[in-house]
Amino acid sequence: MNKFNRVVVVLLLLATIIVATIVLVVPRPAIEVLQEWLWNLDMNLSLADPLVLLVAGVALALLVDVVCAVLIWLELRRRRSSAIRVQSISGGEAELAVDSIARRLERSISRLDGVVLIQPNVWGRRGGVEVELDLETSPEVDVPTKTEEVCQVTREAIEDKMGLKLRKVRVNIKYAPYSTEPPKVPERIPDVIEPPIVSEDTTVSPIESPMALDISDTTELPAAYEDA
């Protein structure tokens, strides 16, 4: 908007210089030219249909009025500063960008429990900073408690960590939608039956084995075998 204002002002000043120079230097020829131009315009308008002239005049008047109203609104609207001067600085000056303040607030507040989404808006005002926070929280959040917590974190971030003066904080809280998905039931893991532990030592004792031969118990052989 500043560039547009500069262009308009420069064009108006140039037109004023040209017209004023001609009128003041040669006033009579300038007035004669203006009279002739107005007479020709009146002759042409007298040949046109009065209804057409009325409709065209109303349309042009509305167009001019709308353009002028928009320009006036752009000039009078509340502008947003791109940087804010840090006050707690001795021996120098420092400015902090508004976008940097918004990002710092977003980072600090998003860490709080129950905060789903945060959209900070920062404006620089005379004597301080105004902050508006649009919060989306979980449905279980206690609004008064969470509002106080958010305001406290905002004040600490603005005044203690950034050296600015906080004038006003406005918090707009909206609950996040409830989840429509059914709760997930954890799957039951079947118990694993461990196999019995078998000892590596499978040596069978001669005493315990029913197949073991008792060598010490010898029977008497027949005499025939002895003579042989």
QUIQUIHU-V575326 format. One record per backbone hydrogen bond with DSSP energy under -0.5 kcal/mol. NH is the residue of the N-H (numbers start at 0). CO is the residue of the C=O. If there is no record, write none. Layout:
# QUIQUIHU-V575326
NH;CO
NH;CO
This chain:
# QUIQUIHU-V575326
4;0
5;1
6;2
7;3
8;4
9;5
10;6
11;7
12;8
13;9
14;10
15;11
16;12
17;13
18;14
19;15
20;16
21;17
22;18
23;19
24;20
25;21
29;25
30;26
31;27
32;28
33;29
34;30
35;31
36;32
37;33
38;34
39;35
40;36
41;37
42;38
43;39
44;40
45;41
46;42
46;43
47;44
52;48
53;49
54;50
55;51
56;52
57;53
58;54
59;55
60;56
61;57
62;58
63;59
64;60
65;61
66;62
67;63
68;64
69;65
70;66
71;67
72;68
73;69
74;70
75;71
76;72
78;76
80;78
83;95
85;93
86;162
87;162
88;86
95;83
97;81
100;96
101;97
102;98
103;99
104;100
105;101
106;102
107;103
108;104
109;105
110;106
110;107
111;108
114;111
115;113
115;135
116;135
118;133
120;131
122;129
124;122
124;127
126;124
127;124
128;164
129;122
130;167
131;120
132;169
133;118
134;132
134;171
135;116
136;173
137;113
140;137
142;140
145;141
146;142
147;143
148;144
149;145
150;146
151;147
152;148
153;149
154;150
155;151
156;152
157;153
158;154
159;154
159;155
160;155
161;156
162;158
163;157
165;163
166;128
166;164
167;128
169;130
171;132
171;169
172;170
173;134
175;136
185;183
188;186
189;187
192;190
193;191
197;195
201;199
204;202
208;204
211;208
214;212
216;213
217;215
225;221
226;222
227;223
